[in-house]
Amino acid sequence: MTGRVTRLSRRTLLADFGTAGIGLIVLSACGGSSGSSDPPSTSSGVATDPAPSELASSDPAPTGTPASASPTDPPVTADSIDPAVDADEQTGSLRLQHVSLGFVSAFVLVRGAEAAVVDTGTADGRDAILAGLDAMSVSPASVRHIVLTHNHGDHIGGLAGLEGDLTGATVHAGAGDIATIQTALPLIEAADGDEIFGMGVIGTPGHTPGSISLFDTDTGILVAGDAINGDGAGGLIGPNPDFTADMATALESVAKLAALAPSTAAFGHGGAPVTDDVAAELGALV
């Protein structure tokens, strides 16, 4: 059974105030780039994300069917991009953990003692996501939300494998994609202007009809799924046209994200999250 819960807060202004107003609100709420880089992986291998030219082969058609990594994919690892600040300063603030599955990424978000998972990768992504939780010193029981940015198999394929671990979580997905998602966990529609885990839901259709992103006004962290991509060298590129259902709408969604002026951009393909000149990078894509 699916439903929809809307939690009104100051973040609903992101949907109602208009893009010019959004930029002003975010700029007054967020600091600059964290400027931190990924520390070395603690796992046995280090996953290497594909070059931009390889993205076309890594994003499956929008069938909603789980997709597994190929035998040639790099080892599954998790690496942290926590801001380089004291632990006391992070209490209650949002922290981000990048979980690399080789050609696709998932993310662990932590706020206080609770956690959320954004996207679940492919069917073999369970261990890496659990390792990401462990790296942030939170247990699977602490996960309250699983947010699926869209219904492509490389982003929802790991959901079934995590259901037995993340038993306290509610799954959230955009209205245009939710009908293709099957789960034993509670499943709720997430709409533009809603709030999940203290983050604003940004409707970013185009890549798929129901694509959504998450944005935190306090930290400037944006988790955008495949609404944008990384270029593999610390920069940003637009959505992959080979796997985007409506490119014109997708580019409108990029403009919507640019108006937020985020300081950190996390995405599904193309490397670790970008923390340098994010607002300018996004602006150049519009």
Residue pairs with C-beta under 8 A, 6 or more apart in sequence:
1 187
2 178
2 187
2 188
2 189
3 188
3 189
4 188
4 189
4 190
4 191
4 194
5 188
5 194
6 191
6 193
6 194
7 194
7 195
8 195
9 195
10 217
11 193
11 195
11 199
11 200
11 215
11 217
12 193
12 195
12 200
13 21
13 22
13 25
14 22
14 25
14 193
14 200
14 202
14 215
14 217
14 260
15 192
15 193
15 200
15 203
16 193
17 25
19 255
19 256
19 259
20 259
22 259
22 260
23 259
23 260
23 261
25 217
26 217
26 220
26 260
26 261
26 262
27 261
29 217
29 218
29 220
30 217
30 218
30 219
30 220
30 261
30 262
30 263
31 220
31 263
32 263
33 263
33 264
33 275
33 276
33 277
33 278
34 83
34 84
34 263
34 264
34 275
35 84
35 275
35 276
36 81
36 82
36 83
36 84
36 275
37 81
37 275
38 79
38 80
38 81
38 98
38 272
39 79
39 80
40 46
40 79
41 47
41 77
41 78
41 79
42 135
43 75
43 76
43 77
43 78
43 131
44 75
45 74
45 75
45 77
46 74
46 75
46 77
47 74
47 75
47 76
47 77
47 100
47 101
47 102
48 74
48 102
49 100
49 102
49 103
49 105
49 230
49 232
49 269
49 270
49 271
49 272
50 57
50 58
50 102
50 103
50 232
50 269
50 270
51 232
52 229
52 230
52 231
52 232
52 237
52 270
54 103
55 229
55 240
55 242
55 269
55 270
56 240
56 242
56 243
58 103
58 104
58 154
58 269
59 104
59 152
59 154
59 226
59 240
59 242
59 243
59 268
59 269
60 67
60 152
60 153
60 154
60 243
61 152
61 243
62 150
62 151
62 152
62 208
62 243
62 245
63 153
63 180
64 151
64 152
64 153
64 156
64 177
64 180
64 181
65 153
66 122
66 123
66 153
66 156
66 157
66 158
66 159
66 160
67 122
67 123
67 152
67 153
67 154
67 157
68 122
68 123
68 124
68 157
69 76
69 101
69 102
69 103
69 122
69 124
73 101
73 102
73 103
74 102
75 102
76 100
76 101
76 102
76 124
76 125
76 127
76 128
77 100
77 128
77 131
78 97
78 98
78 99
78 100
78 108
78 128
78 129
78 131
78 132
78 135
79 98
79 100
79 272
80 97
80 98
80 135
80 136
81 96
81 97
81 98
81 264
81 272
81 273
81 275
82 90
82 95
82 96
82 97
82 136
83 90
83 95
83 219
91 112
92 111
92 112
93 111
93 218
93 219
94 109
94 110
94 111
94 198
94 199
94 216
94 218
94 219
94 221
95 109
95 110
95 111
95 136
96 107
96 108
96 109
96 221
96 223
96 264
96 266
96 273
97 107
97 108
97 109
97 110
97 132
97 133
97 135
97 136
98 105
98 107
98 132
98 266
98 272
98 273
99 105
99 106
99 107
99 108
99 121
99 125
99 128
99 129
99 131
99 132
100 128
100 272
101 121
101 122
101 125
101 128
103 154
103 269
104 119
104 121
104 122
104 154
104 155
104 268
104 269
105 119
105 121
105 266
105 267
105 268
105 269
105 272
106 117
106 118
106 119
106 120
106 121
106 125
106 128
106 129
106 132
106 155
106 158
107 117
107 118
107 119
107 132
107 223
107 266
108 115
108 116
108 117
108 118
108 129
108 132
108 133
108 135
108 136
108 138
109 115
109 116
109 117
109 118
109 197
109 199
109 221
109 223
110 136
110 138
111 197
111 198
113 138
113 142
114 138
114 142
114 143
114 144
114 197
115 133
115 136
115 138
115 142
115 143
115 144
116 143
116 144
116 145
116 146
116 147
116 169
116 196
116 197
117 129
117 133
117 143
117 145
117 146
117 147
117 162
117 166
117 169
118 146
118 147
118 149
118 214
118 223
118 225
118 266
119 147
119 148
119 149
119 155
119 156
119 225
119 268
120 129
120 146
120 148
120 155
120 156
120 157
120 158
120 159
120 161
120 162
121 128
121 129
121 154
121 155
121 157
121 158
122 153
122 154
122 157
122 158
123 157
123 158
123 160
123 161
124 158
124 161
125 157
125 158
125 161
126 158
126 161
126 162
126 165
129 158
129 162
130 140
130 165
133 139
133 140
133 142
133 143
140 165
140 166
140 167
141 167
141 168
142 168
143 166
143 168
143 169
144 168
144 169
144 170
144 197
145 169
145 170
145 171
145 172
145 196
145 197
146 159
146 162
146 166
146 169
146 170
146 171
146 172
146 185
147 171
147 172
147 173
147 190
147 196
147 197
147 212
147 214
147 223
148 155
148 156
148 159
148 171
148 172
148 173
148 177
148 181
149 155
149 211
149 212
149 213
149 223
149 224
149 225
149 226
149 227
149 268
150 173
150 174
150 177
150 207
150 208
150 210
150 211
150 212
150 225
150 226
151 173
151 177
151 178
151 180
151 181
151 208
151 210
152 208
152 226
152 243
154 268
155 225
155 226
155 268
156 181
159 171
159 181
159 183
160 183
163 183
163 184
163 185
166 185
167 185
169 185
170 185
170 186
170 187
170 188
171 181
171 183
171 185
171 186
171 187
171 188
172 187
172 188
172 189
172 190
172 196
172 201
172 212
173 181
173 187
173 189
173 190
173 210
173 212
174 189
174 190
174 191
174 203
174 205
174 208
174 209
174 210
174 211
174 212
175 189
175 190
175 191
175 210
176 205
176 208
176 209
176 210
176 211
177 208
177 209
177 210
177 211
178 187
178 189
178 210
181 187
190 196
190 201
190 212
191 201
191 203
192 201
192 202
192 203
192 212
193 200
193 201
193 203
194 200
194 201
195 201
196 214
197 214
198 216
199 214
199 215
199 216
199 221
199 223
200 214
200 215
200 216
200 217
201 212
201 213
201 214
202 212
202 213
202 214
202 215
202 256
202 257
202 260
203 211
203 212
203 253
204 211
204 212
204 213
204 224
204 225
204 227
204 250
204 253
204 256
204 257
205 211
205 246
205 249
205 250
205 253
206 227
206 239
206 244
206 245
206 246
206 247
206 248
206 249
206 250
206 251
206 252
206 253
207 225
207 226
207 227
207 239
207 240
207 243
207 244
207 245
207 250
207 253
208 245
209 245
209 246
211 225
211 226
211 227
211 253
212 225
213 222
213 223
213 224
213 225
213 227
213 253
213 257
214 222
214 223
215 221
215 222
215 223
215 257
215 260
215 262
216 222
219 263
219 264
220 261
220 262
220 263
220 264
220 278
221 262
221 263
221 264
221 266
222 257
222 260
222 262
222 264
222 265
222 266
222 278
223 266
223 267
224 257
224 265
224 266
224 267
224 268
225 267
225 268
226 239
226 240
226 243
226 244
226 267
226 268
226 269
227 239
227 250
227 253
227 254
227 257
227 267
228 236
228 237
228 238
228 239
228 254
228 257
228 265
228 267
228 282
228 285
229 236
229 237
229 238
229 239
229 240
229 267
229 268
229 269
229 270
230 236
230 237
230 267
230 269
230 270
230 271
230 272
230 273
230 274
231 237
231 270
231 271
232 270
232 271
233 271
234 271
234 274
234 276
235 274
235 281
236 265
236 267
236 274
236 278
236 281
236 282
236 285
237 270
237 285
238 250
238 251
238 254
238 285
239 247
239 250
239 251
239 253
239 254
240 269
241 247
244 250
251 286
254 282
254 285
254 286
255 286
257 282
258 279
258 282
258 283
258 285
258 286
261 278
261 279
261 282
262 278
262 279
262 282
263 275
263 278
263 279
264 273
264 274
264 275
264 278
265 273
265 274
265 278
265 281
265 282
266 273
267 273
274 281
